[in-house]
Amino acid sequence: MADDLESSAVNYEDFFENAAVGLHVVDGDGRIVHANSAELKLLGYEPDDYIGQEIAGFYEEEAVIRDIMDRLKRGEKVYRYPARLKARDGSVKHVEVSSSGYFKDGQLVHTRCFTVDVTPLKTAERVIGQQEARFNQILDALPVAIYTTDAEGKITYYNRAAAELAGREPKIGEDEWCVTFRLFMPDGKPLPHDECPMAIALKENRPVRGVEAIAQRPDGSFFPFMPFPTPLRNDRGELTGAVNMLFDLTDRKLGEDAAQHLSAIVESSFDAIVSKNLDGFIKTWNQGAERLFGYTADEAVGKHITMLFPPEYQDEEAMIIERIRQGGRVESFETIRRRKDGTDIPVSLTISPVRDGAGRIVGASKIARDITSAKESEERIRMLMREVNHRVKNQYAVILSMIRETNKRSDSPDVFEKQVRERIMALSRSHDLLVSADWKGATVADLLLAQAKPFGREEAIALHGPALVLTPNAVQYLGIAFHELCTNSAKYGVLSGRKGSITLNWNVTNGADGRIFQLAWTEKDGPKVKAIVHDGFGTVVLNRVAPEALNGTGGVSYDADQVVWSLQAPLAYVDAFQRGAA
């Protein structure tokens, strides 16, 4: 029973300390009595600066923690309560707090709190909000009436031009289908709102074009207009709403006014907008097309559109023209086009038919958007996720092995906690070197000095060897080995006093199976060496864990005057540049 309780306590401590999310315990008076490393790392505090303090002091809004504590004292559970916490560097972390209380005799003894960092999510929400605000600002500045609805037809947005044209302020979330007061067919027949072009576009999930109608304002005046309702879809192709643009046909100046307006939009657009006839010859070419493809309008107009197609994409044009001849719209798709300088560029294309005054299809309009940056970002994200996945798995494996071996050789929970903490800090020092070098590696000298620094007397260590950048894997395992050597020396050897010296030599030699990395730690003239514990964690790391991790061999030897740890491993497993070349 006692063994079970001890095992449970160890498992609980291991869970608490090594949990991926922040955990802390607060007593009934609101004072922090325990916090794990994830909590401390999240806020950047040292244990002494955090544990023992009042939890309210770390909340940006006092009312939030007061409400949380009041709920817990009433026996309620708190789940994903949004809060803002003060980090040590002065920044504010957005978090979600989940907590429950432990009661005894009806009194709150302590709370157990999970703290999840949602700062990236809040940042993304803020960015999206800013983008939506900028989008709405752009639409508000347009002189054309535009409004949007959700998939059910409820109005979700309208710009000032739409309100001015309709002569009223539509009610967001209440008005359906149209911003106008009343609608009529061109012949004067009443047109119900749920049969208007916008309603048809949503119900049939298709754009509606070429339809005219007459609207009546609340003041009794009328105006003819042409709507352009277009469904909006998410990345899965699901209908999410629609956008409608209303052209005022008052005074029958639609042709001239629309041509001037559309011409300005086309010319000012950053996207490439090109029109062509049904034979594929270019008719118009805007400045966006000139920027994207490198051809001036004089060079492009009159030429066949396939001058932009790489040879392997020439078949696309026939498919596009066939779809356009049938009156269809080619929804946005990604493809490759070729610039004037011969380079290929990824683009997103949207193609629509162009009709003459009689409604006959006479050509097509193409909108091409450069998606080079998006593609590069996608690839960078994929590479980063693969790297992060690999590194996290590797770190977990190292830490779990460290905890398992330390647990086997610890006499008490306090000793276990101290040793694990020191070894994780050693791993953290190696990790810091890798992060500062973008995970490309670290030199032997930098690694040893980083591990020796906490013990002092770095001047007692002499370093001799060629410039060599270690692989990330070698940095982690040699870092652990150097930590164990320094720890032993600080307890029993040279680093424990003022006499003796330590020399670290490394070199590269040619072996029968290729180039070999050799390293030797020699500690001599310090306190007399009596014995070395052969089953200690440090000995296991030096004799087995570190050598095997580098596909090599190694071991510790000693006499009364010195201790020597030597390591031999294939250079390809140690040298970052050799590994990259391989």
C-alpha positions in Angstrom: 0.0 0.0 0.0 2.8 2.4 0.9 4.6 1.6 -2.3 1.4 2.3 -4.2 1.0 5.6 -2.4 4.6 6.6 -3.1 4.2 5.6 -6.8 1.0 7.6 -7.0 2.8 10.6 -5.5 5.7 10.3 -7.9 3.3 10.0 -10.8 1.3 13.0 -9.7 4.5 15.1 -9.2 5.7 14.0 -12.6 2.3 14.9 -14.2 2.2 18.3 -12.4 5.8 19.3 -13.2 6.0 18.1 -16.7 2.5 19.0 -17.9 2.4 20.8 -21.2 0.0 23.5 -19.9 0.4 25.8 -16.9 -0.7 24.4 -13.5 -0.7 26.1 -10.2 -2.3 25.6 -6.8 -3.8 28.6 -4.8 -4.8 28.3 -1.1 -8.1 29.6 0.3 -6.5 33.0 0.9 -5.6 33.5 -2.7 -1.9 32.8 -2.3 0.1 30.6 -4.8 1.5 27.6 -3.1 2.7 25.6 -6.1 3.3 26.2 -9.8 4.8 23.9 -12.5 7.5 24.8 -15.0 5.0 25.4 -17.9 3.2 28.1 -15.7 6.5 29.7 -14.8 7.8 29.6 -18.4 4.5 31.1 -19.7 4.8 34.2 -17.5 8.7 34.3 -17.3 8.9 34.2 -13.5 11.4 32.4 -11.4 9.8 30.2 -8.7 10.7 32.6 -5.9 9.1 35.5 -7.7 5.9 33.6 -8.2 5.2 31.0 -5.6 4.1 32.5 -2.3 2.7 35.6 -3.9 -1.0 36.6 -4.1 -2.5 35.4 -7.3 -4.4 38.6 -7.7 -1.2 40.5 -8.2 -0.6 38.7 -11.6 -4.1 39.5 -13.0 -4.5 42.5 -15.3 -8.1 43.0 -14.0 -8.6 42.5 -10.3 -12.4 42.0 -10.9 -11.6 38.9 -12.9 -9.6 37.0 -10.2 -12.1 38.2 -7.6 -15.0 36.7 -9.6 -13.0 33.4 -10.1 -12.2 33.1 -6.4 -15.8 33.9 -5.4 -17.1 31.2 -7.8 -14.6 28.6 -6.4 -15.5 29.5 -2.8 -19.2 28.8 -3.7 -18.2 25.4 -4.9 -18.5 26.2 -8.6 -16.1 25.0 -11.2 -14.5 27.5 -13.5 -14.0 26.3 -17.1 -12.0 28.3 -19.8 -12.5 31.6 -18.0 -10.9 34.3 -20.1 -8.3 36.4 -18.3 -5.2 38.5 -18.9 -2.0 37.8 -16.8 1.0 40.0 -16.3 4.2 38.5 -17.5 7.6 39.3 -16.0 8.8 41.2 -19.1 5.8 43.6 -18.9 3.8 41.9 -21.6 0.2 40.7 -21.0 -0.7 37.1 -21.7 -4.2 36.2 -22.8 -5.2 32.9 -21.1 -8.1 30.7 -20.3 -8.4 29.5 -16.7 -10.0 26.2 -15.6 -10.2 25.5 -11.9 -11.9 23.6 -9.1 -11.7 23.8 -5.4 -10.8 21.4 -2.6 -13.0 21.8 0.5 -12.6 20.6 4.0 -15.3 21.1 6.6 -17.1 23.4 4.2 -14.1 25.7 3.8 -12.0 26.2 0.6 -8.6 24.7 1.3 -7.0 25.2 -2.1 -7.8 25.4 -5.8 -6.2 23.6 -8.7 -5.9 25.7 -11.8 -5.0 25.0 -15.4 -3.7 28.0 -17.3 -3.9 27.7 -21.2 -2.1 30.4 -23.2 -4.5 31.7 -25.9 -2.4 34.8 -26.8 -1.7 33.6 -30.4 -5.4 33.0 -30.8 -6.3 36.4 -29.5 -3.6 37.9 -31.8 -5.1 36.1 -34.8 -8.6 37.3 -33.8 -7.3 40.8 -33.6 -5.6 40.6 -37.0 -8.8 39.1 -38.6 -10.8 41.9 -37.0 -8.4 44.5 -38.4 -8.6 42.9 -41.8 -12.4 42.9 -41.7 -12.4 46.5 -40.6 -10.0 47.5 -43.4 -12.2 45.6 -45.9 -15.3 47.4 -44.6 -13.5 50.7 -44.9 -12.7 50.0 -48.5 -16.2 49.1 -49.3 -17.5 52.1 -47.4 -15.3 54.3 -49.5 -16.7 52.9 -52.8 -19.3 54.9 -54.6 -21.2 51.8 -55.6 -24.0 50.3 -53.5 -22.8 47.0 -51.9 -24.3 44.9 -49.2 -23.9 41.3 -47.9 -26.2 38.7 -46.4 -25.7 35.4 -44.6 -26.8 32.1 -46.1 -30.3 32.7 -44.8 -30.6 36.0 -46.5 -30.3 38.2 -43.4 -28.4 41.4 -44.1 -24.9 41.4 -42.4 -23.4 44.6 -43.9 -24.1 47.5 -46.2 -22.0 50.5 -47.2 -23.0 54.1 -47.2 -23.7 54.1 -51.0 -26.3 51.3 -50.5 -28.1 53.3 -47.7 -28.1 56.5 -49.7 -29.3 54.7 -52.8 -32.1 52.9 -50.9 -33.0 56.0 -49.0 -33.1 54.1 -45.7 -30.9 52.5 -43.1 -31.3 48.7 -43.3 -31.6 46.7 -40.0 -28.6 44.4 -39.7 -29.7 40.9 -38.8 -33.4 41.6 -39.4 -33.9 42.8 -43.0 -33.9 40.0 -45.5 -32.7 39.8 -49.1 -32.6 43.5 -50.0 -31.7 46.9 -48.6 -34.6 48.5 -50.6 -38.0 49.4 -49.2 -40.2 48.0 -52.0 -39.4 46.3 -55.3 -41.1 46.1 -58.7 -40.5 44.5 -62.0 -39.6 46.7 -65.0 -43.3 46.5 -66.1 -44.5 47.7 -62.7 -45.5 44.4 -61.3 -44.7 44.1 -57.5 -41.6 41.9 -56.9 -41.6 40.2 -53.5 -38.3 40.4 -51.6 -38.0 36.6 -51.4 -38.2 36.5 -55.2 -35.6 39.2 -55.8 -32.3 38.5 -57.6 -30.5 38.3 -54.3 -32.9 35.7 -53.0 -32.5 33.6 -56.2 -28.7 33.8 -55.9 -28.9 32.4 -52.4 -31.6 29.8 -53.0 -30.0 28.5 -56.2 -26.4 29.1 -55.1 -25.5 30.9 -58.3 -24.7 34.4 -59.5 -27.6 36.3 -61.1 -26.8 38.6 -63.9 -28.6 40.7 -66.5 -31.7 41.4 -64.5 -33.2 44.9 -63.9 -35.7 46.0 -61.3 -37.2 49.2 -59.8 -37.0 50.1 -56.2 -39.2 52.5 -54.2 -37.7 54.6 -51.4 -39.6 55.4 -48.1 -40.1 58.9 -49.4 -42.0 57.6 -52.4 -39.4 58.1 -55.0 -38.4 55.4 -57.4 -35.1 54.4 -59.1 -34.3 51.7 -61.6 -31.2 49.5 -60.9 -29.3 46.4 -61.9 -28.2 44.0 -59.2 -25.2 41.7 -59.2 -25.8 39.2 -56.5 -23.0 36.6 -56.1 -22.9 33.7 -53.6 -20.0 33.6 -51.1 -18.5 30.2 -50.3 -15.9 29.0 -47.7 -12.8 26.9 -48.6 -14.9 23.8 -48.6 -17.3 25.2 -51.2 -20.2 25.6 -48.7 -22.5 28.6 -49.1 -21.9 31.2 -46.4 -23.8 34.2 -47.8 -23.8 36.5 -50.7 -22.6 39.9 -51.8 -24.7 42.2 -54.0 -23.7 45.3 -55.9 -26.5 47.6 -57.1 -26.0 49.8 -60.2 -28.3 52.8 -60.3 -29.8 53.1 -63.8 -31.3 56.5 -63.2 -31.2 58.8 -66.3 -30.2 55.8 -68.4 -26.5 56.5 -68.2 -25.6 52.9 -67.3 -23.4 52.3 -70.3 -21.2 55.4 -69.9 -21.1 55.5 -66.1 -20.6 51.7 -65.7 -17.8 51.7 -68.3 -16.0 54.6 -66.6 -16.4 53.1 -63.1 -15.4 49.6 -64.1 -12.5 50.9 -66.1 -11.2 52.8 -63.0 -11.6 49.6 -60.8 -9.8 47.5 -63.4 -6.9 50.0 -63.9 -6.4 50.5 -60.1 -6.7 46.9 -59.2 -3.5 45.2 -58.0 -4.7 42.0 -59.6 -4.1 41.3 -63.3 -7.4 41.8 -65.2 -7.4 40.7 -68.8 -10.2 40.3 -71.3 -10.0 38.2 -74.5 -12.3 37.2 -77.3 -13.5 33.7 -77.9 -10.6 33.0 -80.2 -8.2 33.7 -77.3 -6.8 37.0 -78.5 -6.2 39.6 -75.8 -8.5 42.7 -75.9 -7.7 44.6 -72.7 -4.7 44.6 -70.4 -4.6 46.5 -67.1 -1.6 47.8 -65.1 -1.9 44.9 -62.7 -1.3 42.5 -65.6 1.7 44.6 -66.7 3.1 44.3 -63.1 2.4 40.6 -62.9 3.5 39.4 -66.3 6.0 42.0 -67.4 4.3 42.9 -70.8 3.0 46.4 -71.5 -0.5 46.8 -72.9 1.0 47.6 -76.3 3.0 44.3 -76.2 0.1 42.2 -75.0 -3.1 43.5 -76.7 -3.8 41.6 -79.9 -1.5 38.6 -78.9 -2.9 35.2 -78.1 -3.5 34.5 -74.4 -1.4 31.3 -74.6 1.7 33.4 -74.7 1.4 33.3 -70.9 1.0 29.5 -70.8 4.0 27.2 -70.1 4.0 24.4 -72.7 2.7 21.8 -70.2 -0.4 24.1 -69.5 -1.4 24.8 -73.1 -4.4 22.4 -72.9 -6.1 24.6 -70.2 -7.1 27.2 -72.8 -9.4 24.8 -74.7 -11.2 23.8 -71.5 -11.6 27.4 -70.5 -13.0 28.5 -73.8 -15.4 25.6 -74.0 -16.8 26.4 -70.5 -17.2 30.1 -71.4 -19.0 29.3 -74.7 -21.5 27.4 -72.7 -22.1 30.4 -70.5 -20.4 29.0 -67.5 -18.1 30.8 -65.1 -14.8 29.2 -64.3 -14.5 29.4 -60.6 -11.2 30.4 -59.0 -8.5 27.8 -59.5 -4.7 27.7 -59.1 -2.3 27.3 -62.0 1.0 28.4 -63.5 1.6 31.2 -65.9 4.9 32.5 -67.5 6.3 36.0 -67.4 7.9 37.9 -70.1 11.4 37.1 -68.6 10.6 33.4 -68.9 10.0 32.7 -65.2 6.9 30.8 -64.1 4.6 32.2 -61.4 1.8 30.6 -59.5 -1.5 32.4 -59.9 -5.2 32.1 -58.9 -7.5 32.6 -61.8 -11.2 33.5 -62.0 -12.8 33.6 -65.4 -16.2 34.9 -66.4 -18.0 35.3 -69.7 -18.3 38.7 -71.4 -21.6 39.4 -73.1 -22.5 42.1 -75.7 -25.6 44.3 -75.5 -27.8 41.5 -76.8 -26.6 39.1 -74.2 -24.4 37.0 -76.5 -21.1 35.7 -75.2 -18.3 37.4 -77.0 -15.3 36.8 -74.8 -14.0 36.2 -71.3 -12.7 38.3 -68.5 -9.8 36.9 -66.4 -8.6 38.0 -63.0 -5.2 36.6 -62.1 -3.7 37.0 -58.6 -0.1 36.3 -57.7 -0.1 33.6 -55.0 3.7 33.3 -54.8 3.9 34.6 -51.3 1.0 32.4 -50.2 2.6 29.3 -51.7 6.0 30.1 -50.0 4.2 30.7 -46.7 2.4 27.4 -47.0 5.7 25.6 -47.6 7.4 27.4 -44.8 4.6 26.5 -42.5 4.7 22.8 -43.6 8.5 22.8 -43.0 8.2 24.5 -39.7 5.5 22.0 -38.5 7.6 19.1 -39.6 10.6 20.5 -37.7 8.6 21.3 -34.6 7.1 17.8 -34.6 10.5 16.2 -34.9 12.0 18.4 -32.2 9.2 18.0 -29.8 9.2 14.3 -30.1 13.0 14.2 -29.6 12.8 16.5 -26.5 10.1 14.3 -25.0 12.1 11.2 -25.5 15.2 12.8 -23.9 13.3 14.1 -20.9 11.4 10.9 -20.4 14.6 8.9 -20.5 16.2 11.4 -18.1 13.3 11.1 -15.6 13.2 7.3 -15.8 16.9 6.9 -15.2 16.9 9.5 -12.4 13.9 7.9 -10.7 15.7 4.6 -10.6 18.7 6.1 -8.7 17.0 8.7 -6.4 16.8 8.0 -2.7 14.0 10.5 -2.0 11.4 12.7 -3.8 13.5 15.8 -2.8 16.6 14.4 -4.3 14.7 13.2 -7.4 13.2 16.7 -7.9 16.5 18.4 -7.5 18.3 16.1 -9.9 15.6 16.2 -12.5 15.3 20.0 -12.3 19.1 20.4 -12.7 19.2 18.0 -15.7 16.2 19.7 -17.4 18.0 23.0 -16.9 21.1 21.5 -18.5 19.0 20.4 -21.4 17.4 23.9 -21.5 20.9 25.4 -21.8 21.7 23.2 -24.8 18.2 24.1 -26.2 19.0 27.8 -25.9 22.1 27.4 -27.9 20.2 25.6 -30.7 17.4 28.2 -30.7 19.9 31.1 -31.0 21.4 29.3 -34.1 18.0 28.4 -35.7 18.5 24.8 -34.7 21.5 24.5 -37.0 23.8 23.4 -34.1 26.4 24.7 -31.7 30.2 24.5 -31.3 31.9 22.1 -28.8 33.4 25.0 -26.9 30.1 27.0 -26.6 28.3 23.9 -25.4 30.8 23.0 -22.7 31.1 26.6 -21.4 27.3 26.9 -21.3 27.1 23.7 -19.2 30.1 24.6 -17.0 29.0 28.2 -16.3 26.5 27.4 -13.4 29.4 25.7 -11.5 31.9 28.5 -11.8 35.7 28.2 -12.4 35.4 28.0 -16.2 39.0 29.2 -16.2 40.0 25.8 -14.9 38.9 24.2 -18.2 41.2 24.2 -21.2 39.7 23.6 -24.6 41.7 22.2 -27.5 40.2 21.2 -30.9 39.2 22.3 -34.4 36.2 24.5 -35.1 33.3 22.1 -35.4 29.5 22.7 -35.3 27.7 19.9 -33.6 24.4 18.5 -34.9 21.3 19.3 -32.8 21.2 15.7 -31.6 24.8 15.8 -30.6 24.3 19.1 -28.8 21.5 17.6 -26.7 23.3 14.4 -25.7 26.8 15.9 -25.3 25.2 18.7 -23.3 23.8 16.2 -20.9 27.2 14.4 -20.7 29.0 17.7 -20.0 26.5 18.5 -17.3 27.1 15.2 -15.6 30.9 15.7 -15.8 30.7 19.2 -14.3 28.3 18.1 -11.6 30.6 15.3 -10.5 33.6 17.6 -10.7 31.8 20.2 -8.6 31.1 17.6 -5.9 34.3 15.6 -5.8 36.8 17.0 -8.3 38.6 20.0 -9.7 35.5 22.3 -9.7 35.0 21.7 -6.0 38.2 23.5 -5.0 41.1 25.6 -6.2 43.5 23.0 -7.5 43.8 20.8 -10.5 42.8 21.3 -14.1 40.4 20.1 -16.7 41.2 19.6 -20.4 38.7 18.9 -23.1 40.4 17.7 -26.3 38.7 16.8 -29.5 39.8 16.0 -33.1 38.8 14.2 -36.3 40.7 11.2 -37.6 40.4 8.9 -40.5 39.1 5.4 -39.7 38.5 2.2 -41.6 34.8 3.1 -41.9 35.2 6.8 -42.5 36.1 9.9 -40.5 35.9 9.6 -36.7 35.2 12.3 -34.1 37.2 11.8 -30.9 36.7 13.6 -27.6 38.4 13.3 -24.2 37.6 15.0 -20.9 40.6 14.8 -18.6 40.4 16.0 -15.1 43.6 15.7 -13.0 45.6 16.9 -10.0 42.4 17.6 -8.1 41.1 15.8 -5.0 42.1 12.2 -4.9 39.8 9.9 -6.8 38.6 7.0 -4.5 35.9 5.3 -6.5 33.2 5.9 -9.2 29.7 4.6 -8.8 29.2 2.4 -11.8 25.4 2.4 -11.7 24.9 6.1 -11.2 22.9 8.2 -13.7 26.0 10.1 -14.7 28.0 7.0 -15.3 25.1 5.5 -17.4 25.0 8.7 -19.5 28.7 8.8 -20.1 29.2 5.0 -20.7 26.0 4.3 -22.6 23.4 7.0 -23.3 25.6 9.7 -25.0 27.8 7.3 -27.0 24.9 5.2 -28.3 22.9 8.4 -29.2 25.8 9.3 -31.5 26.3 5.7 -32.8 29.6 5.6 -31.1 31.4 4.2 -28.1 32.7 5.8 -24.9 33.5 5.3 -21.2 35.0 6.6 -18.0 38.4 5.5 -16.7 40.2 6.8 -13.6 43.0 6.4 -11.1 43.9 8.2 -7.9 45.1 11.4 -9.8 42.7 11.7 -12.7 39.4 11.0 -14.3 39.1 10.6 -18.1 35.9 10.3 -20.2 36.5 9.5 -23.8 34.1 9.3 -26.8 34.5 8.1 -30.4 31.7 8.4 -32.9 31.3 8.7 -36.7 31.8 12.3 -37.8 28.5 12.2 -39.7 26.6 11.8 -36.5 28.4 14.7 -34.8 29.3 17.4 -37.4 26.3 19.4 -38.5 27.9 20.2 -41.9 28.8 16.6 -42.5 25.2 15.6 -41.7 23.8 18.2 -44.0 26.2 17.0 -46.8 25.1 13.4 -46.3 
